[in-house]
Amino acid sequence: MSHKFPQIEEVLKNNYSILTKCKNKEQQIKILEKLLNKNYKIMMPKYYISKLFKIKPYNYENHIISGEFPILIIGNRTSVKTACFAPLILSKHKKLLEVVHDKS
């Protein structure tokens, strides 16, 4: 594939202020879904996931097998909906991103 994808840490650091302004995890997930679609593609080849998002295959394989994550199979290549990985990415990189809560 000729398209060069950025590492997820780069995407998170470049959008750190946007993500930390979110009031809760649900808002962070929605923003991160949009960022993933913008920086990657709507469907990501399965073999790129571990390399780019630093998520171990056993953390997402069951979601793919059970049909929780929408997939597209063309020949012997499986692509997964990229936005589905937002919750896993947030939990994996939670030290990089802390949710800012109003203390009012």
All heavy atoms as an XYZ file, in Angstrom:
863
protein
N       0.846     -1.172      0.000
C       0.000      0.000      0.000
C       0.892      1.236      0.000
O       1.801      1.352      0.809
C      -0.895     -0.052      1.245
C      -1.953      1.013      1.257
S      -3.110      0.740      2.611
C      -4.333     -0.223      1.775
N       0.659      2.134     -0.890
C       1.536      3.276     -1.063
C       1.272      4.395     -0.053
O       2.123      5.219      0.195
C       1.401      3.822     -2.485
O       0.070      4.231     -2.711
N       0.074      4.433      0.541
C      -0.252      5.491      1.493
C       0.530      5.296      2.786
O       0.553      4.206      3.338
C      -1.751      5.478      1.779
C      -2.186      6.583      2.688
N      -2.310      7.882      2.251
C      -2.497      6.592      3.989
C      -2.695      8.637      3.264
N      -2.813      7.873      4.327
N       1.187      6.343      3.260
C       1.932      6.259      4.518
C       1.041      6.766      5.643
O       0.587      7.903      5.621
C       3.212      7.086      4.426
C       4.029      7.041      5.700
C       5.493      7.027      5.379
C       6.366      7.172      6.595
N       6.151      6.237      7.646
N       0.782      5.900      6.612
C      -0.064      6.253      7.743
C       0.780      6.788      8.890
O       1.853      6.250      9.170
C      -0.840      5.024      8.244
C      -1.818      4.482      7.249
C      -1.638      3.218      6.713
C      -2.921      5.214      6.867
C      -2.551      2.701      5.795
C      -3.843      4.711      5.953
C      -3.653      3.449      5.424
N       0.291      7.821      9.602
C       1.022      8.322     10.772
C       0.875      7.349     11.950
O      -0.103      6.600     12.013
C       0.330      9.652     11.077
C      -1.053      9.487     10.540
C      -0.929      8.578      9.351
N       1.811      7.368     12.862
C       1.676      6.571     14.082
C       0.599      7.206     14.950
O       0.413      8.423     14.936
C       3.008      6.523     14.843
C       4.073      5.699     14.148
C       3.721      4.223     14.073
O       3.243      3.634     15.038
N       3.950      3.628     12.922
N      -0.092      6.391     15.730
C      -1.210      6.889     16.536
C      -0.741      7.910     17.574
O      -1.440      8.882     17.863
C      -2.007      5.742     17.199
C      -3.305      6.267     17.814
C      -1.175      4.985     18.217
C      -4.277      6.895     16.845
N       0.466      7.741     18.117
C       0.968      8.697     19.107
C       1.068     10.104     18.510
O       0.780     11.089     19.181
C       2.337      8.276     19.656
C       2.323      7.033     20.506
C       2.520      5.754     19.711
O       2.499      5.811     18.454
O       2.683      4.697     20.335
N       1.473     10.151     17.243
C       1.559     11.433     16.530
C       0.194     12.102     16.443
O       0.049     13.294     16.695
C       2.057     11.189     15.100
C       3.429     11.693     14.785
C       3.770     11.356     13.346
O       3.201     11.998     12.436
O       4.586     10.438     13.152
N      -0.803     11.327     16.054
C      -2.166     11.845     15.909
C      -2.685     12.338     17.259
O      -3.265     13.419     17.359
C      -3.111     10.771     15.324
C      -4.557     11.245     15.308
C      -2.664     10.372     13.924
N      -2.444     11.564     18.323
C      -2.915     11.949     19.654
C      -2.209     13.206     20.156
O      -2.844     14.106     20.700
C      -2.715     10.796     20.643
C      -3.559      9.547     20.393
C      -3.155      8.435     21.339
C      -5.031      9.842     20.504
N      -0.899     13.280     19.970
C      -0.141     14.456     20.421
C      -0.541     15.707     19.647
O      -0.670     16.782     20.229
C       1.364     14.209     20.288
C       1.902     13.282     21.352
C       3.369     12.990     21.138
C       3.852     11.953     22.121
N       5.222     11.518     21.842
N      -0.753     15.574     18.348
C      -1.149     16.720     17.526
C      -2.545     17.234     17.858
O      -2.872     18.385     17.568
C      -1.074     16.379     16.036
C       0.351     16.178     15.570
O       1.301     16.618     16.197
N       0.498     15.490     14.458
N      -3.369     16.383     18.436
C      -4.750     16.756     18.767
C      -5.010     16.690     20.266
O      -6.162     16.607     20.703
C      -5.715     15.833     18.014
C      -5.592     16.001     16.525
O      -6.079     16.971     15.960
N      -4.902     15.080     15.879
N      -3.944     16.768     21.028
C      -4.011     16.646     22.488
C      -4.993     17.647     23.103
O      -5.845     17.280     23.910
C      -2.612     16.829     23.080
C      -2.562     16.746     24.575
C      -2.555     15.506     25.209
C      -2.542     17.894     25.359
C      -2.517     15.424     26.580
C      -2.507     17.812     26.731
C      -2.495     16.577     27.343
O      -2.473     16.497     28.703
N      -4.901     18.914     22.694
C      -5.748     19.948     23.307
C      -7.230     19.708     23.023
O      -8.072     19.916     23.897
C      -5.320     21.341     22.853
O      -5.474     21.477     21.464
N      -7.541     19.256     21.833
C      -8.946     18.971     21.481
C      -9.481     17.825     22.343
O     -10.574     17.903     22.891
C      -9.077     18.597     19.985
C      -8.657     19.770     19.103
C     -10.495     18.149     19.650
C      -8.475     19.405     17.645
N      -8.677     16.770     22.471
C      -9.119     15.587     23.203
C      -9.225     15.849     24.708
O     -10.102     15.300     25.368
C      -8.179     14.417     22.923
C      -8.318     13.838     21.517
C      -7.112     12.980     21.166
C      -9.589     13.032     21.375
N      -8.334     16.671     25.261
C      -8.390     16.922     26.708
C      -9.479     17.915     27.088
O      -9.829     18.005     28.256
C      -7.028     17.417     27.238
O      -6.617     18.554     26.499
C      -5.980     16.320     27.165
N     -10.018     18.650     26.126
C     -11.131     19.573     26.415
C     -12.459     18.833     26.547
O     -13.431     19.398     27.034
C     -11.239     20.637     25.332
C     -10.144     21.677     25.421
C     -10.261     22.695     24.310
C      -9.057     23.635     24.340
N      -9.034     24.523     23.180
N     -12.497     17.591     26.114
C     -13.727     16.803     26.210
C     -14.087     16.577     27.670
O     -13.211     16.351     28.505
C     -13.555     15.453     25.508
S     -13.270     15.596     23.746
N     -15.379     16.611     27.965
C     -15.838     16.478     29.348
C     -15.895     15.034     29.827
O     -15.881     14.771     31.019
C     -17.204     17.131     29.493
C     -17.135     18.637     29.382
C     -18.462     19.260     29.713
C     -18.285     20.727     29.905
N     -18.643     21.616     28.904
N     -15.993     14.088     28.884
C     -16.060     12.681     29.286
C     -15.469     11.784     28.194
O     -15.116     12.255     27.113
C     -17.504     12.270     29.609
C     -18.449     12.540     28.456
O     -18.114     12.334     27.296
N     -19.650     13.025     28.779
N     -15.395     10.512     28.515
C     -14.785      9.546     27.599
C     -15.594      9.391     26.307
O     -15.024      9.201     25.241
C     -14.627      8.193     28.301
C     -13.786      7.220     27.530
C     -13.503      5.973     28.322
C     -12.649      5.036     27.508
N     -12.236      3.859     28.237
N     -16.917      9.493     26.396
C     -17.763      9.352     25.209
C     -17.450     10.449     24.185
O     -17.385     10.179     22.986
C     -19.251      9.385     25.581
C     -19.751      8.144     26.291
C     -19.315      8.040     27.751
O     -19.121      9.100     28.403
O     -19.129      6.919     28.235
N     -17.260     11.666     24.668
C     -16.891     12.764     23.769
C     -15.520     12.518     23.151
O     -15.321     12.778     21.965
C     -16.877     14.107     24.515
C     -18.237     14.683     24.791
C     -18.142     16.043     25.481
O     -17.130     16.382     26.081
N     -19.212     16.811     25.395
N     -14.584     12.025     23.967
C     -13.245     11.718     23.449
C     -13.320     10.665     22.353
O     -12.644     10.781     21.333
C     -12.332     11.216     24.570
C     -11.738     12.308     25.407
C     -10.716     11.767     26.385
O     -10.869     10.674     26.921
N      -9.676     12.537     26.613
N     -14.145      9.648     22.562
C     -14.288      8.580     21.570
C     -14.841      9.142     20.261
O     -14.336      8.822     19.189
C     -15.167      7.429     22.114
C     -14.398      6.661     23.200
C     -15.613      6.487     21.001
C     -15.227      5.660     23.980
N     -15.871      9.993     20.339
C     -16.455     10.598     19.129
C     -15.416     11.423     18.360
O     -15.310     11.321     17.141
C     -17.650     11.497     19.503
C     -18.826     10.745     20.042
C     -19.729     10.319     18.928
C     -20.994      9.710     19.485
N     -21.351      8.470     18.882
N     -14.636     12.239     19.090
C     -13.601     13.065     18.456
C     -12.524     12.163     17.851
O     -12.098     12.370     16.707
C     -12.960     14.040     19.475
C     -13.981     15.038     20.003
C     -11.749     14.749     18.882
C     -14.473     16.062     19.006
N     -12.110     11.151     18.609
C     -11.063     10.253     18.112
C     -11.534      9.476     16.885
O     -10.752      9.259     15.955
C     -10.601      9.304     19.218
C      -9.411      8.416     18.879
C      -8.217      9.237     18.382
C      -9.006      7.576     20.066
N     -12.799      9.091     16.838
C     -13.342      8.416     15.652
C     -13.177      9.303     14.420
O     -12.758      8.836     13.360
C     -14.814      8.060     15.850
C     -15.044      6.892     16.779
C     -16.514      6.649     17.099
O     -17.373      7.503     16.760
O     -16.798      5.598     17.693
N     -13.500     10.597     14.563
C     -13.347     11.538     13.449
C     -11.881     11.690     13.054
O     -11.552     11.742     11.863
C     -13.939     12.899     13.821
C     -15.443     12.882     13.925
C     -15.995     14.221     14.362
C     -17.492     14.135     14.571
N     -18.053     15.346     15.149
N     -10.997     11.756     14.056
C      -9.562     11.887     13.778
C      -9.017     10.647     13.056
O      -8.193     10.761     12.149
C      -8.774     12.112     15.069
C      -8.983     13.456     15.752
C      -8.330     13.461     17.132
C      -8.430     14.580     14.892
N      -9.491      9.485     13.461
C      -9.045      8.241     12.820
C      -9.481      8.216     11.359
O      -8.702      7.861     10.474
C      -9.592      7.019     13.565
C      -9.017      6.758     14.951
C      -9.758      5.613     15.626
C      -7.533      6.472     14.897
N     -10.720      8.604     11.102
C     -11.217      8.621      9.725
C     -10.478      9.647      8.873
O     -10.284      9.444      7.684
C     -12.721      8.877      9.694
C     -13.520      7.673     10.140
O     -13.052      6.541     10.073
N     -14.716      7.906     10.631
N     -10.069     10.756      9.493
C      -9.365     11.816      8.767
C      -7.910     11.423      8.471
O      -7.412     11.655      7.376
C      -9.396     13.100      9.605
C      -8.676     14.264      8.988
C      -8.723     15.463      9.925
C      -7.783     16.536      9.435
N      -7.555     17.574     10.427
N      -7.235     10.815      9.446
C      -5.805     10.508      9.313
C      -5.511      9.152      8.673
O      -4.404      8.919      8.207
C      -5.125     10.563     10.685
C      -4.983     11.971     11.185
O      -4.084     12.680     10.779
N      -5.906     12.399     12.032
N      -6.464      8.263      8.716
C      -6.285      6.936      8.127
C      -7.332      6.795      7.024
O      -7.597      7.711      6.301
C      -6.392      5.860      9.210
C      -5.361      6.070     10.308
C      -5.692      6.741     11.467
C      -4.053      5.644     10.152
C      -4.747      6.966     12.468
C      -3.096      5.870     11.138
C      -3.456      6.528     12.289
O      -2.520      6.750     13.260
N      -7.931      5.656      6.919
C      -9.023      5.455      5.970
C     -10.214      4.943      6.746
O     -10.086      4.522      7.887
C      -8.606      4.442      4.897
C      -7.514      4.962      3.987
C      -7.210      3.949      2.905
C      -6.187      4.510      1.938
N      -5.871      3.589      0.861
N     -11.383      4.964      6.125
C     -12.600      4.482      6.786
C     -12.447      3.013      7.172
O     -12.826      2.611      8.252
C     -13.837      4.664      5.872
C     -14.020      6.134      5.488
C     -15.098      4.110      6.527
C     -14.313      7.081      6.623
N     -11.855      2.229      6.274
C     -11.583      0.813      6.550
C     -10.068      0.617      6.551
O      -9.382      1.040      5.627
C     -12.225     -0.079      5.488
C     -13.734      0.041      5.378
S     -14.665     -0.496      6.830
C     -14.650     -2.266      6.627
N      -9.554     -0.014      7.602
C      -8.117     -0.227      7.764
C      -7.792     -1.716      7.589
O      -8.435     -2.556      8.219
C      -7.719      0.228      9.169
C      -6.303     -0.072      9.570
S      -5.084      0.942      8.748
C      -5.454      2.533      9.414
N      -6.809     -2.065      6.734
C      -6.423     -3.478      6.622
C      -6.023     -4.028      7.996
O      -5.294     -3.366      8.749
C      -5.211     -3.441      5.683
C      -5.400     -2.183      4.893
C      -6.045     -1.207      5.841
N      -6.537     -5.206      8.323
C      -6.341     -5.795      9.653
C      -4.870     -5.895     10.049
O      -4.517     -5.675     11.198
C      -7.005     -7.172      9.698
C      -7.067     -7.779     11.091
C      -7.929     -9.014     11.113
C      -7.115    -10.222     10.768
N      -7.807    -11.478     11.056
N      -3.997     -6.178      9.081
C      -2.587     -6.378      9.418
C      -1.862     -5.077      9.779
O      -0.741     -5.106     10.265
C      -1.842     -7.118      8.292
C      -1.999     -6.519      6.909
C      -1.174     -5.487      6.469
C      -2.976     -6.989      6.041
C      -1.321     -4.939      5.202
C      -3.133     -6.441      4.777
C      -2.300     -5.423      4.361
O      -2.448     -4.890      3.106
N      -2.484     -3.921      9.581
C      -1.879     -2.639      9.982
C      -2.205     -2.251     11.427
O      -1.532     -1.414     12.013
C      -2.385     -1.492      9.086
C      -1.671     -1.352      7.780
C      -2.339     -1.600      6.585
C      -0.338     -0.950      7.717
C      -1.699     -1.458      5.370
C       0.303     -0.804      6.507
C      -0.381     -1.061      5.338
O       0.251     -0.924      4.139
N      -3.270     -2.815     11.976
C      -3.794     -2.364     13.269
C      -2.744     -2.431     14.378
O      -2.493     -1.435     15.054
C      -5.040     -3.186     13.677
C      -6.118     -3.118     12.606
C      -5.564     -2.746     15.038
C      -6.660     -1.742     12.285
N      -2.130     -3.585     14.589
C      -1.147     -3.732     15.662
C       0.031     -2.781     15.481
O       0.493     -2.155     16.434
C      -0.613     -5.163     15.725
O      -1.623     -6.012     16.175
N       0.496     -2.675     14.245
C       1.665     -1.843     13.950
C       1.386     -0.358     14.198
O       2.187      0.331     14.821
C       2.071     -2.070     12.494
C       3.267     -1.289     12.046
C       3.568     -1.566     10.581
C       4.694     -0.681     10.100
N       4.913     -0.786      8.674
N       0.268      0.146     13.723
C      -0.028      1.576     13.816
C      -0.607      2.002     15.158
O      -0.276      3.061     15.672
C      -1.002      1.984     12.716
C      -0.457      1.945     11.297
C      -1.565      2.230     10.307
C       0.670      2.942     11.121
N      -1.506      1.178     15.707
C      -2.220      1.577     16.912
C      -1.620      0.993     18.188
O      -2.085      1.293     19.281
C      -3.693      1.192     16.808
C      -4.421      1.849     15.670
C      -5.550      1.277     15.135
C      -3.983      3.045     15.121
C      -6.242      1.877     14.090
C      -4.656      3.661     14.067
C      -5.785      3.073     13.556
N      -0.608      0.150     18.055
C       0.069     -0.464     19.210
C      -0.918     -1.239     20.104
O      -0.840     -1.188     21.331
C       0.798      0.589     20.059
C       1.727      1.524     19.310
C       2.981      0.836     18.848
C       4.060      1.754     18.338
N       3.770      2.530     17.162
N      -1.857     -1.925     19.460
C      -2.829     -2.753     20.181
C      -2.536     -4.199     19.826
O      -2.411     -4.539     18.659
C      -4.280     -2.418     19.771
C      -4.589     -0.941     20.001
C      -5.275     -3.280     20.533
C      -5.916     -0.508     19.406
N      -2.416     -5.045     20.837
C      -2.133     -6.468     20.597
C      -3.349     -7.122     19.922
O      -4.493     -6.819     20.270
C      -1.839     -7.189     21.910
C      -0.651     -6.623     22.662
C       0.635     -7.004     22.011
C       1.823     -6.483     22.792
N       3.018     -6.399     22.024
N      -3.103     -8.019     18.960
C      -4.216     -8.662     18.226
C      -5.272     -9.315     19.109
O      -6.453     -9.258     18.792
C      -3.516     -9.700     17.347
C      -2.147     -9.146     17.148
C      -1.811     -8.426     18.432
N      -4.862     -9.920     20.240
C      -5.858    -10.584     21.083
C      -6.845     -9.580     21.688
O      -7.930     -9.954     22.106
C      -5.203    -11.424     22.187
C      -4.350    -10.649     23.171
C      -4.903     -9.972     24.245
C      -2.958    -10.617     23.020
C      -4.117     -9.265     25.133
C      -2.168     -9.916     23.905
C      -2.755     -9.237     24.968
O      -1.965     -8.551     25.853
N      -6.495     -8.285     21.717
C      -7.404     -7.269     22.251
C      -8.521     -6.901     21.276
O      -9.506     -6.304     21.684
C      -6.643     -5.999     22.638
C      -5.870     -6.149     23.916
O      -6.238     -6.924     24.778
N      -4.782     -5.425     24.049
N      -8.342     -7.212     19.998
C      -9.408     -6.851     19.046
C      -9.900     -8.019     18.191
O     -10.945     -7.911     17.571
C      -8.970     -5.699     18.138
C      -7.734     -5.925     17.308
C      -7.797     -6.624     16.111
C      -6.507     -5.420     17.708
C      -6.669     -6.822     15.346
C      -5.368     -5.613     16.941
C      -5.453     -6.316     15.759
O      -4.333     -6.517     15.004
N      -9.191     -9.127     18.161
C      -9.594    -10.277     17.325
C     -11.013    -10.739     17.634
O     -11.786    -10.995     16.715
C      -8.659    -11.457     17.541
C      -7.578    -11.749     16.551
C      -7.813    -11.506     15.083
O      -8.848    -11.880     14.516
O      -6.902    -10.962     14.463
N     -11.367    -10.857     18.927
C     -12.705    -11.331     19.288
C     -13.798    -10.388     18.800
O     -14.874    -10.828     18.422
C     -12.828    -11.541     20.806
C     -12.079    -12.774     21.255
O     -11.831    -13.684     20.481
N     -11.696    -12.797     22.519
N     -13.523     -9.077     18.814
C     -14.501     -8.103     18.318
C     -14.732     -8.310     16.817
O     -15.846     -8.164     16.333
C     -14.015     -6.670     18.554
C     -13.869     -6.309     19.994
N     -14.941     -6.094     20.821
C     -12.762     -6.117     20.762
C     -14.505     -5.778     22.029
N     -13.188     -5.791     22.013
N     -13.662     -8.634     16.099
C     -13.761     -8.860     14.655
C     -14.508    -10.157     14.374
O     -15.451    -10.193     13.571
C     -12.359     -8.872     14.005
C     -11.722     -7.473     14.112
C     -12.430     -9.329     12.545
C     -10.255     -7.417     13.708
N     -14.102    -11.233     15.063
C     -14.710    -12.555     14.856
C     -16.201    -12.540     15.208
O     -17.025    -13.107     14.498
C     -13.967    -13.635     15.686
C     -12.547    -13.823     15.140
C     -14.723    -14.957     15.682
C     -11.620    -14.605     16.040
N     -16.550    -11.857     16.301
C     -17.953    -11.846     16.753
C     -18.837    -10.914     15.930
O     -20.047    -10.906     16.086
C     -18.026    -11.437     18.228
O     -17.638    -10.089     18.380
N     -18.218    -10.112     15.061
C     -18.991     -9.222     14.210
C     -19.295     -7.868     14.834
O     -20.062     -7.080     14.286
N     -18.701     -7.561     16.003
C     -18.911     -6.258     16.646
C     -18.287     -5.132     15.824
O     -18.789     -4.017     15.825
C     -18.295     -6.244     18.043
C     -19.019     -7.093     19.063
C     -18.301     -7.095     20.391
O     -17.933     -6.006     20.877
O     -18.092     -8.191     20.938
N     -17.154     -5.437     15.177
C     -16.483     -4.453     14.331
C     -16.857     -4.748     12.879
O     -16.632     -5.854     12.398
C     -14.960     -4.551     14.467
C     -14.391     -4.066     15.771
C     -15.192     -3.657     16.827
C     -13.026     -4.017     15.942
C     -14.649     -3.207     18.016
C     -12.470     -3.570     17.127
C     -13.282     -3.159     18.173
N     -17.428     -3.775     12.170
C     -17.752     -4.000     10.758
C     -16.493     -4.304      9.947
O     -15.469     -3.629     10.107
C     -18.369     -2.673     10.322
C     -18.836     -2.027     11.581
C     -17.865     -2.465     12.632
N     -16.552     -5.341      9.113
C     -15.392     -5.728      8.304
C     -15.769     -5.806      6.830
O     -16.943     -5.913      6.480
C     -14.781     -7.069      8.765
C     -15.776     -8.226      8.612
C     -14.248     -6.999     10.173
C     -15.165     -9.598      8.799
N     -14.754     -5.734      6.015
C     -14.899     -5.862      4.572
C     -13.847     -6.864      4.125
O     -12.652     -6.676      4.394
C     -14.656     -4.496      3.916
C     -14.704     -4.420      2.400
C     -16.115     -4.727      1.902
C     -14.288     -3.035      1.931
N     -14.280     -7.955      3.495
C     -13.344     -8.983      3.035
C     -13.275     -8.939      1.518
O     -14.294     -9.088      0.843
C     -13.762    -10.387      3.522
C     -13.794    -10.424      5.061
C     -12.820    -11.455      2.979
C     -14.398    -11.689      5.641
N     -12.077     -8.706      1.006
C     -11.836     -8.729     -0.435
C     -10.708     -9.722     -0.672
O      -9.564     -9.479     -0.257
C     -11.460     -7.336     -0.982
C     -12.590     -6.336     -0.712
C     -11.137     -7.408     -2.459
C     -12.272     -4.901     -1.031
N     -11.026    -10.847     -1.292
C     -10.032    -11.911     -1.469
C      -9.628    -12.442     -0.109
O     -10.466    -12.826      0.683
N      -8.326    -12.439      0.155
C      -7.867    -12.887      1.468
C      -7.389    -11.711      2.330
O      -6.610    -11.871      3.238
C      -6.774    -13.950      1.342
C      -5.634    -13.513      0.455
O      -5.666    -12.421     -0.116
N      -4.626    -14.349      0.327
N      -7.892    -10.522      2.017
C      -7.549     -9.331      2.785
C      -8.779     -8.857      3.562
O      -9.847     -8.633      2.989
C      -7.072     -8.230      1.848
C      -6.668     -6.961      2.564
C      -6.052     -6.010      1.586
N      -6.625     -4.696      1.810
C      -6.259     -3.619      1.168
N      -5.358     -3.683      0.224
N      -6.806     -2.465      1.428
N      -8.623     -8.715      4.862
C      -9.717     -8.263      5.721
C      -9.448     -6.843      6.172
O      -8.396     -6.554      6.723
C      -9.840     -9.175      6.967
O     -10.037    -10.509      6.536
C     -10.994     -8.755      7.857
N     -10.402     -5.960      5.931
C     -10.309     -4.588      6.421
C     -11.372     -4.385      7.489
O     -12.458     -4.955      7.418
C     -10.526     -3.592      5.283
O      -9.461     -3.662      4.367
N     -11.037     -3.578      8.494
C     -11.911     -3.339      9.628
C     -12.228     -1.850      9.693
O     -11.375     -1.026      9.373
C     -11.230     -3.782     10.942
C     -12.185     -3.690     12.119
C     -10.657     -5.180     10.822
N     -13.442     -1.503     10.128
C     -13.817     -0.092     10.252
C     -12.896      0.573     11.276
O     -12.858      0.198     12.445
C     -15.277      0.034     10.675
C     -15.783      1.449     10.656
C     -17.258      1.523     10.966
C     -17.712      2.968     10.966
N     -19.091      3.088     11.436
N     -12.139      1.556     10.837
C     -11.095      2.188     11.645
C     -11.642      2.837     12.908
O     -11.028      2.741     13.968
C     -10.338      3.231     10.795
O      -9.939      2.616      9.576
C      -9.119      3.740     11.504
N     -12.787      3.495     12.812
C     -13.344      4.202     13.973
C     -13.644      3.276     15.149
O     -13.674      3.715     16.293
C     -14.613      4.949     13.564
N     -13.814      1.983     14.892
C     -14.108      1.020     15.956
C     -12.980      0.923     16.978
O     -13.195      0.490     18.106
C     -14.341     -0.376     15.379
S     -15.827     -0.502     14.412
N     -11.783      1.310     16.580
C     -10.626      1.160     17.462
C     -10.457      2.316     18.439
O      -9.581      2.272     19.308
C      -9.354      0.952     16.640
C      -9.356     -0.365     15.932
C      -9.791     -0.444     14.614
C      -8.996     -1.522     16.574
C      -9.840     -1.663     13.957
C      -9.046     -2.747     15.932
C      -9.465     -2.820     14.615
N     -11.304      3.348     18.335
C     -11.183      4.519     19.219
C     -11.190      4.151     20.710
O     -10.295      4.582     21.445
C     -12.254      5.548     18.897
N     -12.149      3.334     21.213
C     -12.130      3.001     22.645
C     -10.868      2.241     23.060
O     -10.309      2.504     24.128
C     -13.372      2.124     22.838
C     -14.258      2.449     21.694
C     -13.348      2.799     20.551
N     -10.402      1.318     22.216
C      -9.189      0.565     22.541
C      -7.961      1.472     22.551
O      -7.084      1.331     23.397
C      -8.982     -0.572     21.528
C      -9.995     -1.711     21.574
C      -9.774     -2.679     20.428
C      -9.942     -2.436     22.893
N      -7.906      2.407     21.619
C      -6.778      3.343     21.553
C      -6.778      4.241     22.789
O      -5.726      4.465     23.398
C      -6.834      4.184     20.255
C      -6.537      3.287     19.052
C      -5.853      5.352     20.313
C      -6.852      3.923     17.708
N      -7.949      4.735     23.187
C      -8.024      5.581     24.379
C      -7.586      4.837     25.628
O      -6.845      5.375     26.444
C      -9.437      6.133     24.572
C      -9.818      7.318     23.712
C     -11.266      7.724     23.970
C      -8.902      8.503     23.954
N      -8.015      3.593     25.787
C      -7.620      2.839     26.980
C      -6.129      2.491     26.949
O      -5.462      2.514     27.972
C      -8.482      1.587     27.162
O      -8.284      0.691     26.109
N      -5.611      2.215     25.763
C      -4.182      1.896     25.626
C      -3.299      3.111     25.899
O      -2.233      3.000     26.466
C      -3.935      1.358     24.204
C      -2.501      1.192     23.811
C      -1.927     -0.094     24.326
C      -0.519     -0.272     23.781
N       0.421     -0.656     24.771
N      -3.758      4.292     25.499
C      -2.959      5.515     25.626
C      -3.529      6.466     26.676
O      -3.375      7.671     26.557
C      -2.877      6.220     24.269
C      -2.189      5.405     23.227
N      -0.823      5.282     23.162
C      -2.677      4.636     22.228
C      -0.504      4.488     22.154
N      -1.616      4.077     21.576
N      -4.168      5.914     27.714
C      -4.829      6.780     28.700
C      -3.846      7.647     29.481
O      -4.208      8.716     29.941
C      -5.712      5.969     29.635
C      -4.997      4.969     30.495
C      -5.990      4.142     31.291
C      -5.287      2.930     31.873
N      -6.224      1.956     32.339
N      -2.600      7.205     29.632
C      -1.619      8.034     30.339
C      -1.252      9.261     29.512
O      -0.933     10.300     30.057
C      -0.367      7.228     30.676
C      -0.619      6.214     31.765
C       0.632      5.509     32.183
C       0.268      4.507     33.272
N       1.376      3.684     33.660
N      -1.298      9.119     28.203
C      -1.009     10.250     27.315
C      -2.168     11.252     27.329
O      -1.962     12.443     27.249
C      -0.750      9.739     25.889
C      -0.421     10.760     24.818
C       0.864     11.499     25.173
C      -0.278     10.091     23.466
N      -3.358     10.733     27.460
C      -4.548     11.601     27.453
C      -5.336     11.444     28.753
O      -5.835     10.372     29.042
C      -5.460     11.224     26.274
C      -4.888     11.460     24.901
C      -5.781     10.814     23.865
C      -4.756     12.939     24.623
N      -5.414     12.484     29.510
C      -6.224     12.490     30.737
C      -7.460     13.327     30.465
O      -7.379     14.418     29.909
C      -5.440     13.099     31.894
C      -4.193     12.327     32.295
C      -4.484     10.957     32.896
O      -5.569     10.782     33.477
O      -3.630     10.081     32.759
N      -8.606     12.815     30.890
C      -9.857     13.561     30.703
C      -9.851     14.734     31.680
O      -9.572     14.575     32.862
C     -11.088     12.658     30.960
C     -12.388     13.453     30.790
C     -11.069     11.483     30.024
N     -10.157     15.918     31.178
C     -10.229     17.113     32.023
C     -11.651     17.237     32.559
O     -12.592     17.320     31.793
C      -9.835     18.378     31.220
C     -10.011     19.618     32.074
C      -8.413     18.257     30.705
N     -11.779     17.194     33.876
C     -13.099     17.329     34.500
C     -13.244     18.725     35.092
O     -12.288     19.269     35.648
C     -13.262     16.300     35.646
C     -13.249     14.890     35.164
N     -14.342     14.313     34.563
C     -12.300     13.931     35.199
C     -14.048     13.054     34.243
N     -12.821     12.803     34.626
N     -14.428     19.298     34.984
C     -14.715     20.576     35.642
C     -14.826     20.309     37.131
O     -15.548     19.418     37.550
C     -16.028     21.185     35.129
C     -15.847     21.881     33.797
O     -14.719     22.260     33.450
O     -16.867     22.043     33.115
N     -14.120     21.083     37.926
C     -14.187     20.921     39.386
C     -14.992     22.059     39.984
O     -14.563     22.727     40.907
C     -12.775     20.878     39.975
C     -11.987     19.684     39.507
C     -10.628     19.628     40.139
C      -9.883     18.406     39.653
N      -8.576     18.268     40.254
N     -16.174     22.260     39.422
C     -17.008     23.356     39.918
C     -18.103     22.868     40.822
O     -18.386     21.735     40.936
C     -17.602     24.127     38.750
O     -18.212     23.263     37.828
